[in-house]
Amino acid sequence: MSRGLLGLVATLAALSIVPLAGTRSTFVPDWTFKGSALAGWHVLGAAEWKAIDGELVGTPKSTDGGWLVLDKSFQDVEFGADFKCVGACRTGVLLRAEKTPTGMKGIFLSLDAGEVGGYAVTIDANGKIVTRDRLRPGGGLMRVAPSAADAAAAAAARAAGAGRGGPGGAGAQAPGGRGRGVLPSGATLPNLAQPSELKPNDWNDLDVVIDANIFRPWVNTDAGGGGAADDELGKFGPVAIYVGGSGEVHFRDVSYRDLSLKRFVKEELSSSYRMLRLTPFYYSFASGAADFDRDGNMDIVSGPFIFLGPDFTKVREFYMALSTNPSTNFSSNWLEFAGDYTGDGWPDVLLASTSGTRLYVNPKGEPRRWDSYAAVVPPAPNVSEVSVMKDIDADGKPDLVYASAGAVRWAKPDPANPTGPWLSTQVGEPGTYAAHGIGAGDINGDGRVDILNVYGWWEQPAKATTEMWTYHPEAFGRQNGRGAPGGAEMCVYDVNGDGLNDVVTSIQAHVFGLAWFEQKRDAGGKVSFVQHMISDNFATKNAGGVVFSEPHGSTSADMNGDGIPDFIVGKRFYSHNESYADPDPYGAPVLYVYRTVRNKQAPGGAEFVPELVHNQSGAGSQVLAVDLNKDGVMDVVTSGELGAFAFLGQPRPKK
């Protein structure tokens, strides 16, 4: 990682504790209109505008309509508002409204039913739209859209079979479309999709970002209609809102955030932890721990390195080290697990990447790179972006819980052939795959470990290797146009002390949301869950006033020694490269411990109290909680775009 990026991270980002007043759900504005006068705006074209208690109301004088233009210009900006089109009105928002000899030009977001999307427009001096051309495609997991010529060449390459995607959505999706599907058995997945349809004569939510040369709109969280905002279409100018047709348009909570102005925040580290920066470079989203050299000290594996304990300053390269540029590329390492998978007494490393799984076999202390074996976890080529290690069959050894080829599975090494394909059991039907969010724990209290993901949980039968476990649908997440459903590691433990195991998880890895799901039983013993939000978005009430996007890495452990597991979760920085594909990408890359506090007065009988560990590291796809130095206090290890870190827990005073 470059010094420049480290410097940026050391100073960038919106605060993770934000006020609710004047706040949009996905960003904290620099300014929100709250007035009853049009000071700071001017009118252009055939429309009347007025301000009433923070609401902007436009009425067209002709079908061509007109504009309310802000007296402030931007290049890169995020704009948000609620809007309501009454009757047969037409409306939209213009960005980068650059002056021309005959009027102005810019990037226009049409908000009319049936044609929501981005257009390049030219407007005459009287405010009439003269030309209106749909933007060429542009977007995806990047900050800068390629030129039209480069985009055409890339499309031709994909058509020829040369295209290749990055992490974030690989794998078969649930049948039946977004958010809901019917499995081959006839079972129905829970509907995770939030409503996103444009609502006539009612309020709709708008969030739009224009940055560099990409235009990204979301209407009621539904993505679509964006494109390449090339400079020749308008590169600097004010924001304007439009009304045409017939009938009024209403805009409220009109807000903007100047994206060219970066925010600065001082680095913070909890006094309960001592931080070790293992490496400042981006090698991996994951890390593990074991005594790899069998000297009695725990070591850390992250990316291509074994960091040798007890001080972790000596580093052994076990495969060829090549760092990744976090602005433009993804690490090939999604997951890393440490364990003796060959049964020879020496810990090995299982690595899951964009190209599949690979087992690295410990050479028993020999000073060389380790032998590796590809595609050990079937079915190839890859496993879900979030997977966990849990002892499923109660043999005292951890097993891989994952999704692949459209279904939920678990696998273990074959003792007769440990470097060959692992023994895999398919737990869920085809269609139960989710790239994000998976866990394992005893849900129903029968002493056997069950498996869960965003679509529900699978009850382990008497024999763990029996295929197709009984499926219990449950909505453990949500889905919208901002991102796929599911979070990180889903944690199973008794939150409120009622003797029933609950579920604690992030609900959308690339958006917002932390929640715990309280287990309930009816008179017949049937299991159900009640959702309690811990933290949602910038416009909601959140535990401790804390909110952050991209809760992509999590785990649970007793961090304060009170005998109750706590929830540890972090934000992934530059989650989809350096881009505005996700909300608040430059937000502080925080790592939090949410202490589980049993409180009969709180909803569900418990609350989560956030404690900031660090605000300049975050988490990749895994958070590791382990006692590295055997002092009886849990430590935390994270890896991601900002490097690899160990946070050594300090003894806490007795209460």
N, C-alpha and C positions, 0 to 999 in steps of 0.2 A: 504494500500500500504506500502511496506517495505521502511525503510530508505535508503536501498541500491538503490532501483529504483529511489527514489527522488534525491539521489546524482548523479545517472547516468544522469538523465534528466537535472539536473542543470549544467552539464558540457558537455554532448554529443552534437553531431549533426553537420552536415554540415551547413555552413552559407546559409541563404535564399537569399542572394544577391551574385551572382556568375558572374565571367567573362565568356564571350562567347568563347574566344580563348582556343583551346584544350579541349573542353567540349563535352561529349557525351550527347545525349538527356535525358537519364535517370540517369546519374550520373556524378559527377565532378571527373575526374581521378587524381590520384597521378602523373601519367606519361603518356605521349603520344609520340609515335615514330614520329619524324619529320626529320630524318637524310637521308643521302645519302651513308652511309657506314654501315656495319654490326657489328660495335663495340657493344659489349654487347650481341651478339648472337653467336651461333655456329651451324654448319650444321652437321646433322646425316643422313646417308642413301643415296639412289640413287636419288638425286635431286640437282639442281643448284639453288642458291638463290642470289638475288641482291637487293640493295636498291636504289631507284630513287626518289629523292625529297619527301621523307616521305612515299613512297609506297614500300611495300615488294612484290617482284615478284618471284614466284617459278616455275621451270620447271622440270618435272620428267625425269630421265634418263632411267627409266624402269617403267613398270606398278605398281611395288611395291612402287615406289616413296621414299620420304624421308622427313626430318623434318628440320625446323628452330627453334632452342631451345633457349629460353631466359636464360641468365646467372643469373637468380634471381629466388628464390624459394618462394612458398607461401603454406599456408594451406587453409585459407579462402580468396577468392579473387573474385572480379567482373572484368570481361574481356569484352571489347567491341571493335568492328571494323566494317568497311565495307569490304565486300569481293565480288570478281567476279571470277567465274570459266569459263574459255574460252575453247570452244570445249568440248572434252570428259574428262576433268580433274576431279579428285576426290579430295576432300579437307575436312578439319576438324580442330579442336582445341583440344589439349591435356592439361589437368590440373592435378596438383599433380603428375607430372612425376617422380615418386620415383625410385631411382636406385635399381637394383637387381643384383645378381651374374651373370646373363646372359644378362642383358640389362636394361630395365626399365618397369614399369607398371604405369597405371594411368587411369583417367576418360577421355574418348574420346567422343567429340561431332562430329558425322558425319554430314556433310553439303551437302551430295549428294542428288539429287532429288530422292524422293521416299523412302529415309531411313534417314531422319533427326531425330536424337535422340542420347541418351546417351548410351555408351558402356564401359564395363570394358575391357581393352586391356593389353596384354603383348607384348613387343617389343624386338627383339634380339639386339645383339651388333652392327649389321649392319643396324639397323633402320627398319627392316621388321616386320610388324604386324604378330605375331604368333597366338595369340588367340584374339577373339573378341566376347564378350557375352553381350547381352542387359542387362542394369541395371534392377534390380527388381523395382517394383513400390515404389515410395516414394516422398512425397511432401505434397501439401495441406496447410492448415492454421496452420502450426507448424514449429518450427525451427529444431526439431530433429525427424527424421523418426523412427517409431518403428522397433524393430528387425523383422526379417522375420517370426519368430514364433508368435510374438505378432500381426503382420499385418495379418497373416492367421487367428488367432483367432478373430480379429476384423471383418474380412470379413465374417466369418461364422456367427457372431452375427448379422451383417447387413442383411445377407441372411435370418436369422430367424426373422427379423423384429425389432431387438433391436437397430439398428443404428439410430442416430439422428444428424442432422446438426446444425451448428451455424448460426448467422445472416450473411447476405451478398448476398444471392441469392435465398431466399425462394420465392415461388409463381410461377404461370404458366408463361412461357415465350411466346413471340410472335410466332405465327405459321410460318412455312416456313424456320426455321433455323436461324443461327446467323445473326443479323443485319437487317433483312428484312422479311416481311411476308404479306400474303394476309388475310384480315379479312373476316368473314362469309358474310358480305355484298358485298364483292368484292373490297372494298377499300384497297389500298396498303400502308403499313407503309413505311416511308422513309428509305432509305438504310443508316444505320449508320456505317456500317462496313468499316474499312480501309483495303486496299489491303494487303494481307499477303503472297501470293504465292511466292515460290522461283523463282527468275528470272534468267534464264540461260543467260550467256554472258552479264550480267548486274550487277550493284551493288546491294547488299543486306545488310541489317542491322543485326548485331549480338550483342546481350547482353546476357551474361551468368554469373550466380552466382553459386559458390560452397561455402557452409557455413555449418559448423558442418557436418552432414552426408546427406545433401540434395543437389542435383544438379538440377539447374533450368535454362534452356535455353529459349531464345526468339529469333526467326528468323523472321525479318520483323514484329515484335511485336507479332507474333503467338507463343503461348505457346505450349509445347508438347515435348515429348521425354526425359523428365527429369527422375529422379529416385533417389534411395538410393545410396549414395556414401560411402559405408562402408569402414572403415579404412584399411581392408585387401586388398582393391583394389588399394591403394595408398593414403597416408595421408599427404605427404609434398613433394613438388618438383616444378620445373619450369613449365612455360607455353610453349607450342610448337605448331607451326602451320604446317600443313601437305599438301603435294601435291602428287598425284599419278595419275594413268591412263595415259592420254595423253592430252596435252594442258596446258596452263599456268594458275596459280592462282595468283590473285592480292589481297593484303590486304592493306588497308589504314586507317589512323586515329586509329592505333592500340593503345589501352589504357588499363590501369589496375588501380584498386583501391584495396589496401590492407585492407581487411575487419577486420583483427585482430587489426588494429590500429584505435582506436576510436578518433573522433574529439571533441574538446572542444570549447565551446562558452560561453561567459559571459552572464548572465541573463540581459535582457533589458526590461524596462517598460517605456511606453510613459509618458512624463510629463503631458499629457492631462488627465491622469487617475490615480486614487488611487486604488490599488489592495487589495481585501480581499480574502484570501485563506479560503474558507468556510470549506473544509475538504481536507486532503491530500490523502484520500482513494478513491478507484475506486468502485463506486456504480451504476453509471448511465451514459448513453450517452447524457442525456437530463436534462432540467430544465424548470421551469415555475415560475410565480409570481402572487400573489394576497394577499389581506388582509385576511388571513385565520382565525385569531382570532378576527377580527373586532375591532381592537383598533385604527384604523386610520392610521396605518403604513403598507407599503407593506412588504410582507414576500416572501421568496424564497423557492420553493420546488425543491429538487434534490435528486434522489434516495429515500431512506426511510425517509428522514428528511425534516421537515419544519424549515427553518432558520428564526427566528423571528426578524422583524425589530423593531427599526431602525438601530441597530448595528449588527444584525445577529450573535450574539455570543451565544444566547440561542437557543437550538435546541430541537424540539419535534419529536420523532420517531412515524411515523404513520403506519408503518408496520415493521416487524422484520428486523433488519439491519444485513446483512452479506456482507462483502466486497468481491471483486473478484480479482483474480490474473491476472493482465493484460498480463503477458507473455504467459499464457497457457489457459485462459478462457475468454469468453465474458460475459459482464454484461447482465442480463436478461431484462434490461430496455433500450429499444430503444428510446422511446418518452415519455415525460410527459407534460400534458397540465393542466393548472389550470383554473377553471371556475365553476360557479354555475349551475351544470348540473341537479340537482334535483329540482331547483326552490324554495328552502327554504330560500334563502338569504345568505347562507354560502358557500364559495367556496369549491369545491371538486377537486379531482385529477383523470384524466384519464391517465392510464398507458398502453403503448403498449410494449409487450415483445415477446420473442421467443415463448411463449406459448399462445399468443393471447392478447386481451384487457381486462382490469380490471378497474372498477370504484370504487374508494375509496371515501366514503361518509363522509363528515365532521361531527363529533359528536357534533357540536355546542359548542366547548370549553371544553368538557369533557376530562380530562387527561388520555386518553387511546388510544390504537391503533384503527384505523378506520375500520368499517365494509366495506367489499368489495364484489363486484359482478362481476363474470367472464363473458367473451364472450359477452360484451354489444354491440360491434360493429360487425354487420354481414357483410358478412358470415364468420364464424369462420374457422380456428383457429386464423389466424394472419392478420395483415395489413402490408402494405409496410414499409420497413425500414425507409424511409423518408415520412412523412405525415405532413400536416399543418392544422392550425385552421384559417378559414376565414368565414365571414358572407356571405353565398351563397344566401340565400333567402331573404335578406334585412329585417330581423325581429329584427335586433339589437343585435343578439346573435351569437357567433362564432360557426361554424360547422366544422366537421372533413372532410378534403379532403384527400383521400387515394386511394390505389389500393389493391384489394383482389380478390382471386378466378379468376385471369386472367384479371380483368377489372378495369377501373378507376371508382371511386364512390365518393359520399359524404353522410354524415349521421348527424343526430341530435337526441338528446334525445326525447323519446316519453313522452309528458307531462302527459299522462294518466298512464304511467308506467316507470318513469325515471330510475329505477334501472334494468329494463328489456332490451331487445334488442332495439337498437336505430332504428329510421326510416331511411332506407338507400335507396338511389337512384343510380341506375347504369347508369353512364354517357357514358362510352365507351363500345364498343363491346368486347367480349372475345378475348384475344390476345393483349390488350392494356396495360397490366400490365408492370410496371417497378419497380424494387426494390428501385431505386435511382432516385431522381429528380421529384418534383411535386410542383405546385404552383397554385395560383388563382388570378385573376385580370381582369379588363375590357379591353379586347384586342381590340374589334371593336368599342368601344365608344358609345354603346347603353345604358349605365347606368346599365347593368347587369354584374355580376361577372362571368367570364368564368374560365374554368379549363384547365391546361396545364401540360404536362409531356414531356419527352424526345422525344416522337413521334409526338408532335404537340399540338393543342389546340381544346377544345370542346366548342362550342358556346351555351351559356345558352338560352333556349327558353323563351317564355313569362311566363311560369310557371316552377319554378326550380325543382319541383318534377316529371316533365315529363322525362321519361327514354329515353336513347339513343339520346343524343344531337348531333347536326351536327358536324362532325369531319373534321378538317382542318389539313392535314398532314404537318409537319414541322420538320426538323432535328435540334433539340435543344441539340444535344450532339453527341458523337461518341462512337464506340465500336471497341475493338481489343482484341488480346489475353492477354493483360495486365489487362483487367477488363471489367465489364459490362457497358452498357451505362447509362448516367444520373448522375446528381450531387446531390445537396442538395435542400434546399428551392429555388425555382425559383421565382425571384422577378420581379414584373410588375410595371413599372413606366415610366414616360416620361424622358428619359435620356438627349436628346439633345434640349428639349424645343420647338419642332415643333408641339406640341398638340396631338401627337400620342404616345400611351403607347408602350414601348419597353420591352424586356426581358433581365434580367441580371442573370447569373447562372454559376455554375461550370458545366463542361460538362462530367466529368468522376470522380466520387467520390473517386475511389481507384487508380487513376493514376495521371494525370495532367490536367490543363486547366481551365481557367476562360475566359468567353466571354460575350459580350452583343450583342443582336440581334436587329438591327434597323428596326422598322416597316416602311414599304412602302405601298402606295396605288396606284393602277393604276387608269385610267380614270373612270372605272366602280366601283371603291371603293373596289376592291378585295385586301385583306390583304396579304402581303408577308413580308419576313424578310431577312436582309443582316447581315451576321455574321462579327463581329469585335472582334478579339482576344485581351484580356487584358493581359493574361499571359499564356504561353504554356508549354515549358519545358526548360531544362538547355541549349539547343543549339539554342534557338530562342531569338529574341528581345522581352523583356517583359517590361510592364509599371514599371517605376522606377527601372528597373533591378532586380525586385523581382520575384522569382519563388519558388514554393514549391509543393510537391505532396500531395495526400490525401485531397483535398478540400471538406471534407465530411459534414461540417456544415456551414450554411450561413443564412443571413436574410438581410433586408434593413430597414433603418431609417435615418432621418436627424440628423446626428451626430455632425455637426458643426453649426447648426442654420441658414443656408443660405436659408432654405425653399426648398431645393432639396434633395430627398432621396440619401443616400450613401449605398454602398454594404459592408457588414461585413462578413468575411469568415475566417475560420481557418482550420488548418491541424489536422487530427486525428492521434494521435501518436499510434504506435503498432496497426494499424488499424485491421489487421488480426492476432492478437496475435504477439508475438515477433518472426518475421520470415521475410524472404525476398520474400514472396509471392507478395508483392507490391514494387514499386520503392521507393528508399530512405527512408526506414522505420525508420532509426535513425535520419533523418533530424530534425532540430529544430522545435518543435511543436508550430508554430507561430499562432498568431491571428492578422489579419489586418483589418483596415477600408480603403476601397478604396473610396476616395472622388470623387463624380461625379462632374466634371468640364466641363461646357458647353464652347466649343471652336470651332468656325466656321472653324478654320484652321485644325482641327483634322479630321481624317476619321469618317464620320457619324455625325460630328458636336459636338463631346464630347470626353473627355478622362477621364481615371480613375487614380487618384494619390494615391498611397499606403501610409498609415501611420501605422507603426508597433505599435500595442497596447502592446503585450507581446510576448516573444519568448520561454516560458517554460510552456505553458498550452494548447494551441490548442483548438480544438472543437470536440465534439462527433458527434451526429446526428442533434443537434439543436444549434442555437445561438439565445439567447433572448436579444432583445433590448427594454429597458423599463426605464422610469424615476422612479427609486426605491425610492429616497428620496425627490421627488417633488420639486426639485430646478430648474426645467426647462431645465436641461441638461440630455441627454440620457445616460444611463448606459448599460453595457453589462454583461450578465451572460453566462458562459459556464460550461459544465461538460463532463468528459471523463476519460480516463485511469489515468490521473494525478491528479484527484480530481475535486472539484467544486470551481469555482472562480467567484467573482463579481468585475467588473471594474467600479468604480464610476467616471463618467465624471466630469471634473473640468471646471468651467467657463472659456471661452476663451476670450482673449482680443478682443475688437471691432476693426474691420478693417475700 
